[in-house]
Amino acid sequence: MEVSTLKMASTDHWKESNTHEQIPSLTPHSISFSEKRAVQRKLTKVTSDSTIHTFNRSLQTIPVNDNLSKLKRLRDSTKSIVLHNKIDALSCVLEDLLYQHNDLESIGQTIYERYTSKRANGIIDFQVGLDIYADFMGAPLYVRKDDLSTRFKDDLLDPVHGVRCIVYNPPNYDKKYIILDSDGVDILGILQRITDDFEDAENIRVRVRENIDYGYINTALLTLDTEHDRSIVKCILAKLIGRSDLIAVGINPDIALKKLEKSRQLFAEMSNAKIAAQDMINLRLETKINKCKDNLNEIDKKIESKSLSLMREKDFCARKEILEEQLDANQKLLSKETSYDQKKYGYSVKRLTEKLIKENRIKARRLGAGARPMLDSDDEDFIANAIESKSSAHGRRHDTVLYLNHRVKLEDLLSIANYNLIRRGKKLLKSAKTVHLRARPRKINTTEGKRHKGNWLFCTKKPPKTEDHSTELTHHQRAHVKLNREDMFSTNSLFRYSSLDISFDDKAYIRPGTDVGLRDTKAGKILTLTDESRQRKLPQHDFATPEVYQSPSSFRLMTWKTETIQGKERLIKDHDQSCVVVRPKFYVGSSGCVWGSDLLRLRYEKPDLFEMSPERGESIQDKQFYAMVHDAAFYVFDSTTDDDLTSLLSGQSNYTHYESERITHFARRLERVLANFPNTGSDELIDKLKEALQLIEKLNQDLKGENMRICNRNLKTFRDQCEEIIRSIDSMNIYPVKPVISEYTDGGPGVGVNNTAVKFRFAEMCRIQNSVRRVRIHRASGDSAQNEAERTNSAIGDALVDGATICWEYFKPLHGLSQEDQDAMTPSDLDKHKAAMMEKNAWAVAEVVSLRIDDAKGPAGFIQAYVTEHPEDQFFWNGNYLKRYHESSKSAKSTVPGHGYFKKIYEFIDQHCEVGELYIEYRKYRCEQSHGTKCEYCLRSPVNDLYGPNLVKPVPRPYPDYERLPDLHYLVHSNTPVQIDNVEREPDDFQPRANIKKLFALGELSTSNHASVSQFSKKYVLPDDLVMKYVLHLETLKADKEKRSIATQKRDMM
């Protein structure tokens, strides 16, 4: 633009333009708003030739001196807040135009001084007025700048509330001016101001062109790393120098201008990224603050519960201090209290902004830019199929052949890719790394992982153990467990607050001195030292010692509660405690007696979980004392039967020995309780216990004599004393065990419901704990991973592994023997001593394993670990007698010591328990339903306050949902019947395996009869292939049995 053009404009033209023409009347209702606005804009434009710059004159006709008063009257006459703000903004602009500035002599010599110190009277920058307008109108950020500018200009030139002014917009120049339209305006000063602005801008451009070092710029462009940096430099140069200069530097002006336009959008996106980063940082800090508060509340609850060990309580106190410090730091950072917090907050925003810009590729080039990839998705699919089908390519690069039955290795990827590239007529690869980089990275969140290309269809990893091993029982048993749990803990359940879930299982045994059970962790790695000489090491060769094998048994005690999640009622854990009992496998084993004794042990160790009212405030010691005394007294009372006392009169040694064992076992337990809880229990109860111990001592003496009648009478007296102890505790009405208990296990020999000891101990615990309903349900074979105790087993592995094996030889074979003692002993005596030392080693190892597991991190909270009791101290001590009774013939059973008690419990099982193939269910008062009258136990035992002397409903078992066929489903809990035609369902009525066996025995199911298999599948909602698989298994067993029978017959005939 030439400055001389503006200087040639005469003052006469300006004065002539100051005289307003007669403005036609604009009737508001005669035309629309848009038409009215168009007419106004046309009238404001001053007609001029091409040499004169563009002017817009206000339609306001009132003199300048009266303009402010008119605006004030308009403001007072309207109630519109919008119009108030608009008039206030225009008044402020008018006052700025009328403002008197300094004298001309105070103008500085520099451009900056002239611009800031002196401004001509009656002129302001359009942008200054626009800022004033935007502030008064409260324009939001999302309103575009050009929209707001147009609105301001229309209001400025409005005939009613406008300002008497002229808007000057120079061509090819971003700056606009507002000039006061008045005879008193210094026109020459205004012209000088505008020409000075043009001259300053032109001088700046001239100096930039003169000082540009073209060689330096050209070299600098080549050294920039990213496309974005080069684009920004080109945009800056496009703003400073002309087209010819850009071409001289080597920059295409057209491309530079396009990038200049794009840069504006890019800057806006970067600004938005910063705003988003601030919002995200605020949200993250608020989330951290809330999480810290929640964690502090949880820690306070755990500390107040007094259930933590001293070590864990100190850990939680330390964690509480750290959380409080984190909470304070996050709150200060969010509020930016100090200068340090302000800087830290700013750096956080900066880092997140850079991350958002990088993730959204704001400054990055297009994804499709650059060289074309040498492999595409078709090649990846081909490689993935080759890996799946075990196909590898071999031969020359241009003549490869696919071969089967060989696992594809990394070295084969190049030949497989080239095989497919040749087939598609594409260029061959030279590096196997090009193919391998298409694989899924091991760590996705790393920088290298994010740079990986391709669809990630293949990877290198350990083979997962996730193959589905569903059997004919998997669906049914899962449904059985789910129905039972919903029946116990759902919102409308009668048993909701009086139920307990117990899941238990034993971990694969640990072999001290080897690496078995001591190298597998969840993460697969442990923290160890770098120096190999200081690292713990596992033995290179395993020399097992079976006597010291350990078998940790996991128990998981749970209660559940209901919560509504996404509109559906779900069960979530309310309380969850993992316990482990460590057993020396060689000396204790895992029989039903041991499992039952360990379960009762946990009832004493964790009374709050087993009892109905843990919040009553009594001490743990009181609860443990009364529970131990009650159960021991009840057991010895219950096992004292008239039939056994009658057998004692015969005087046979086996009977006297049994009775002596029975009362001595009770005495030992009672003495341990009194020793462990010296100041617990009422004085009256303590006196009764001491009297019972004195009587036991006398009985042991009498049993060594020959007068069995006195022993018989004293044993009856002892039974009466035990009954008095039980009544004394029951009269206190304290510490009742939860009457509804469920047990979940696999179908192993030590826990299976078909095991004699398991059923027997199950019934005994129902009597001891006065259960109302108790059930044990087994998981399907191969589905034990669904058992909650498996998570505890996994945690045991993590707790045990430390990089080395467990030492077991704490006592040498000849420990404690001098040379003289050894010389005096026979070989058999030495063998006995060595065996005793080995047993001591086994129990010492059990203590070490227990200490490693105790207080370790579990599935929820921390694991409590214990060592099982010695066999002679187990609660259920009479396993050998029970085994003899079970294995004896019907006529010989009466000769087994304790036969009266065993017979009573077997009858109790028959009257009260329903036994299926994979479950056993006890219900109190079921005897009246099965035998027509209540048994002695149901009549004499205390009545439960919640359920009264009534039979509760059974556990609902799965029932097919035929309305959803062909989908195979069972009915939901609310629709599952427990009776059909007012008669309780038969055991295993819809259990698939039991019914397959029944129909196979009747000859109604076979692999050749597909129609019968299909019909069975629909009736019992079991897939055809699983039915066929089990039927085939039964046919195989039958054929093998027939062959063995034929072979036996032939052998007998020879």
TAMO-V623846 format. One line per field, one symbol per residue. phi: phi as a letter, one per 20 degrees, with the letter a starting at -180 (. if undefined). A space follows every 10 residues. Layout:
BEGIN
phi->???
END
This chain:
BEGIN
phi->.efffffffe ffffffffef ffeffdfgee cfffffffff fffffefbef eeffccdfef efgffeffff ffffffecdf fffgffffff fffffffefe effffeffee fffffeebcf fnbcfgffff ffffffemff feffffffff ffffffdffe dfdfbcddcf flbfeccddf ebfeefffff ffffffffff ffffffffff efefffffff ffefedffff fffffffffd cefffffffo dfffffffff ffffffffff ffffffffff ffffffffff ffffffffff fffffleeff ffffffffff ffffffffff ffffelfdff ffffffffff fffffffffe lfdefffefn fffeccffff ffffffffel dcecpfgebe cecemcffdf feffffffgf fffemdffed cffffffeff ffcfeeffff efenelebad afffecffdf dfdgffffff fffffffecf geffdgdccb dcdbadfgfe dgncdfnccd cfenccebef fffdffceff cedfcgfdfd cfdecceccc bececlncfc ecfecbcdcc decfffddmc ffffgfffff gffefcfffe efcfefofff ffffffffff ffffffffee dfffffffff mfffffffff ffffffffff ffffffcfdc nfffffffff ffffffffff fffeedefff ffffffffff ffffffffff fflclffgfc ccccbeeffe cffeffffff fgffffffel febbccceff fndfffffff ffgfffgffe fcnceefcee cfgdfndeff fffeeegfff ffffffffff fffffgffff ffefmffdgb nceddcefff gfdfgeeeff ffffffefff feffeegnff ffffffffff edddddfcbc cdcfmfgffe cnbffffffe fgeffedmec feffffdgcf dffdfefecd ffgfdfedcc lmcfffflfc efffffffff femecbfedf ffffffgffd lcggffffff ffffffffff ffffffffff ffff
END
